[in-house]
């Protein structure tokens, strides 16, 4: 992780590696359904609206599960809870694989949303392994697992899908979830909440002195920067959901890409997206050292540039696959810039003992806002066109997100200083 590794807590490397492995395989399993869209739609003889409902159902269940996961993570051992989430991932994927009808597949697909909402425990525990000035970079490298997982799922679907069928692939990824659960349960150690905060250095027995309280949680909604970032999150995931669940159908049906052409287009785009996470996080860390607004500045730049290049890609001539692929790659690079900076910004302004809950609240708002995105995109695609559906949702959402980042920059310096003052007061009273 670089020359500052000595500042991380003991066991940080193993925890980071375990979480990276968990996220990589979990994202492979979660996002595999996108590249397998045509197979699954053919199996159950469904239209775009029914397809959108499948993905929306999982998002709704995930949204409802976030508050529970957040509360559990702020009360109990986070590695053990993450192991439970991994076990649930494996079992629900197996149930998905055996579903004989669309109705049952809809129910089992919805159940996969339970483990999809387990990530706040990862980000909370990482914040106690690494100090604030490293978190953007660490979160960025950790989030590389998401596009790489998508890439692995894409390769599995395109290369093995025709030979194995989608059900056997689901059996494989479900089994990996059970295996990862064992690693997390026995290998990763918890940390005291707030262990990496310099203001609390030297304070012993942190977990017993600073406990979760609903009063502290209520204070989240008095921090103006957080309220604005919550609103940004409500809108910000719409484009991700639409692109995740419809890009392969768009490539195949609207642009006439073969399976090989899809791979040649999507592999470099996903790899550049993977690079975008840590680059965005590192730029955010560097600007954060100069100004408290640094992270939201990077977030605003990311959504603006991602929107511009996605528009250029979709508006490029259908016959020019190279130009389309080039614009898509540039859009993919900038799209994830906001993610590690938003997560780091949450933890820059919230107390350590409620960070999982804060992240869960944000994820709940994000998912609640975007849960309808696949269904909405399906309805628009059936009524108008797939490319029109993708463009209208993505550009509209990112335009609003840009404005929210600008407004968040007005208030985040004060909220950061307020947290530092609170932690210093705690240390003096401990």
N, C-alpha and C positions, 0 to 999 in steps of 0.2 A: 504493500500500500504506500510505500515511499519512505522518505527519511524521517517523517514524524511518527513512525510506528511506535517509538518508545513512549509516546504520550498516551497510547491506548492501554486499557486494562489488560491484565493477564488473561489469556484465553480468547482475546479479541479476534485473532486470526482464525482460530477454529470455529468460533461462533459465526464470523462473517462467511467462511467457506461453507458451513452447514446451511446457513440461510440462503446463500447463493444457489446451492444445490437444490434446496427445497423449492425456491422460486422458479428456477429453471425448469424443473420437471413439472411443477404445478402449472406453470404457464403453458407448457407443452400440452398438458392434458386439457386445460381450460380452453385454449384457443384452437385446439385441433379441430373443433367443430366447424370453424370457418372454411378451411380448405376441403373439408369433407361435405360441404353444403350440398353439392349436386347429388352425391350418393345418397345422403340421408333424405333429401327431398324426393328422390326417385323411389326410395324404399317405401316411404309412407304416402307418396302421391299427394304432396301438399304444395300450396302456392307461397308467394313471398310473405303475405300477411301471416299465414300460419307459421312460417319459418321465423318471422320476427317475434311472434308470440313465444316461441320456444326460448329464445334468448332473453326476452324481456322477463319471463317467469323466473329464470335463474337470477337475474339482476334484482328483482323484487325481493326474493328470499334472502339474497345477500345483503340488501339494504336493511331489512328487518333484523338480520343477525348481527350487524355491526355494533349496536349499543351493548348487546350482551357480551360479545367478545371484548370490547373495550373495558367494561366493568370487571370482567374476570381477570384480564391482564393486569389491571391496576391493583388487584387484591391477592392474586395467587402467583405461583411460580410460572413464569412465562414459557420456559422451554417445554415443560410438561403439557401445557395447553396447546403449544404449537404441534407437539407430537400427536395430541388428540385430533387436531385439525387435519393433519396429514393422514391419519387413519380414516377419518370421515371422507376425505377426498378419495381414497382408494375404494372404499365400500360403495359410495354413491356412483362412482364411475362404472363399477361392475354392474350395479343395478341398471344404469343407463344402457349398458351393452346388451342386456337380456330382454329389454322392453319389446314386446311383440307388436304393439299397435301405437299409433300416433298419440292417443290419449295417455297411455301409460308412459310413453317416452316423454311427453310433456311434464308429467308428474315427477319422473325420475330426474329429468333435466333440471327442473326447478330445485330439487334437493341438492344438486351440486353447488348451489349458491351458498350453502351453509359454510363450507370451508373457504369459499372465495373471499369471505370477509374477515379472514384471520390475520391479515398482514399487519395491523396496528401493533401486535405483540413483537414482531420483528423490528419495526422502526423504533419502538419504545426501548427495547433492550439494547439495540445498537447505540442509542443516544446515551446509554449508561456505560458503554464500552469506549466510546470515542468522544473527545471534547468538541465544543461547538464550532471551532474554527476549522475542523476537519470534516464536519458532517455532510456538507454539500457534496464533497468528493466521494466520501464513503457511500452515501445514499446513491449517488450517481453510478458508481461501480456496481453496487448491489442491484440496481435496477437494469443493468445490462442483461441480467438473467431473463427479463421479460421479453424483449425482442428476440433474443437467442432462443428462448423457449418457443416462441412463435415460429421461428425459422425451423427448429427441429420438428415441430408439429406439421409444418408445411411440407417438409421433406418426407416425413412419415406418410402423410396423406397422399402425396402425389406419387411417391416411389412404391410404397407398400399397399396403398389403398386399393389399387386394381387387383393385386394378388391376394391380399388377405381379406379385404372388406372392412368396413368401418367398425364392425362389432369386435373383431379380433384386436384391432388397434386399441380400442377402449379397454379390453382385458389387460393389455400390456401396460398402459399408463396407469390403470388402477392398481396393478401390482406394485408399480414403482412407488406409489403413495404409501402403501403399507411398509415397504422397505425403509423409506425416508423417516417414517414415524419412529422406527427403532433407533435410528441414528440420533434423532433429536432428543428422544427420551433419555438415553443413556450418556450422550456425549456432550451436550451443551449445558453450561452452568449459568444460573441467574446472577444478577448484579444488584446491589442496593440502588434504589431509585434516587438519582441525583449524584451518583458516584463520580461522574466526569465533570461536574460543574466546579470551576475554580473558586467560586464564592463559598462552596461547601467543603473545600479541602481541609482535612484534619478533623472534620465532624464525624464522630463514630456512630454506628448503629442508626443509620439514616432512616431505614424502613420503619423503625419503631417510633421515631421522633416526628416524622412528617408523613402522616397517613392520608389516604384518599378521603375527601369530604365533598359532599354535594354543594356546600357553600363555595368551595374553591372552583368546582365545575361551573356553578352559576356565574362566577366571575368572568368566565370565558366570553359571555355575551355582553360584557361591559368594555371589552377591548375592541376598539373600532377597526383595527387592522385585521383582527380575526374575523369579525363579522363580514368585512369586505371579501376576505379570502374564502370564507364559507360560500358567499354568493358566487364568487368566481368558480368554485368547485361545482356548484349546482349546475352551471352551464358547461363547464370546461370538459367534461367527459363525454358529452354528446358526440363530438367528432370521432373520438377513439372507438366508441361502440359501433358507430356506423361503418367506419373503415374496417374494423376488425371483422364484422360479420357480413360485409357486402363487397369487399374489394375483389375477391376471387370471382364472384358472379359478374362483377363489372368487367373484369379483364376478359373473361370467357365470352360473355353474351354481348357486351357493348363494344368491345374492341377486337373480338375475334382471336384472342390469344390461345394458342395451344398449351398443353400442360408444360411442355419444355419452355415455351416463351414466358409463361407465368413464372417459372423458376428463375429464368435468366433476368426477369424484371424485378421480382420480389426479393431474391437473395441479396443483391447489393443494397436495395432500399432498407431491408431489415438490418443488415450489418451496419449501415450508416446510422440508422436509428440507435443501434446499440452504442455506437461511438458518441452519439449526441447526449446520452444520459450523463456520463462522467464529464464530458467537456462542459456541458451546461452547469453541472455541479461545481466544477473547478473554477469556472469563470465567476459563478455566484460567490464562492468562497473568497476569491481575490477581490471582487468589488465590495464584499461585505466588510473586509478589513479597512476599506477606504470610507465607506458610508453604510449606515444601517439600511439604506434603501437598495443596496446592491443586489440582493436576491430577487426582489420584485422587478427591478429593471431588466434583469436577464429573463425573467418570466414573460414580461411584456414583449421583449424582442423576439422570443421564441414563438409565441402564438402569432405574431404579426408576419414573420417571415415564413412560417409554416403555411399560413393561409395563402400568401401570395404565390408560393411555388406549387401548392396543390391546385390552385386555379389555373396556373399556366400549364400544368400537366394535363388536366382534364380537357382544357380548351385546345390542346395541341391536336394536329391532324391524326385521324384514326390510323392512317397508313404509315405514319412515322413512329414506329415503336421505340426507336432509339431516343428521340427527343422526349417522348412521354416518359421513358424510363429515367432519363437524366433529370427532368424536373421533379419526378416523384422522389428520386434519391435525395435531392436537396431539401425538399419538403420534409422527408423522413428524418433528416439530420437535425433540423430545427424544432420539430414537433415536441420532443421530450425535454427541451431546455427548462421548461417551467417545473416539471415534476420534482426533481431533487431540491429545488429552491423553495417550493411551496412547503414541502415536508419540513425542511430545515427552518423555515420561517415560523411554522407552528411551534417548534421546540425552542425557538429563540424567545418566545413570548409567554410560554406556559410553564407552570410548575411541574417538576419531575414526577410527582406522584399521580398526576392526572394526564400524563402525556398519551398513554394508550387510549384513554377515553376521548381526549381531544382529537386524536387521529381517527378514532372510530366515528366521532360526530361528523368530522369532515367527510369521511368515506360514506357515511350514511346519507349525508346531504348530496354528495356527488352521485351516488348510485340511485337515490330516490329521484334526483333530477333527470338522470340519463337512462333510467330503466325503460322508459317508453321509447327511447331512441331507435332500437331495432324495429319495433312495431311501427313507429311513425315512418321510418325510412321505407319499410315494406309497403305501407299504404300509399306513400307518395310514389314509390317505384311502380306499383300496379296501376296507379291512376295516371301518372305522367311518364317519367323515365327514370332509370336507375342513376344515370349521371346527374340529372337535375336534383334528385333526392339527396345524393351525397353532397353536392355543392351547396345547396341551400342550407342544409343543416350545419355543415362544417364552417362555412364562411360566416354565417350568422352568429354561431356560438363563439368563434374565435374573435370576432369583432367586439363582442361584449366583454370577453375575458381581458382583452387589451385595456379597455376602459377601467375594469376593476383593478388591475395591477397598478395603473396610474394612480387611482384613488388610494389604494393600500399604501403606496409610498408616502403619502402625506402623514399617516398616523403610526407607521411601524417604528420609527425611531423612539417615540415616547413610550410605546408598549415594551420595547426591549429594555429601555432604561428602568422602567417600573419593575420588571422581573428581576433585574440585577440588584436593585435596591431591596426587594423582598428577600432574595437569597442572602444578601449581606446581613440583613436584620436577623434572619434565622440563625446564621452562623454565630452572630454575637450573643444570641440568647441560648445557644446549645450548650 
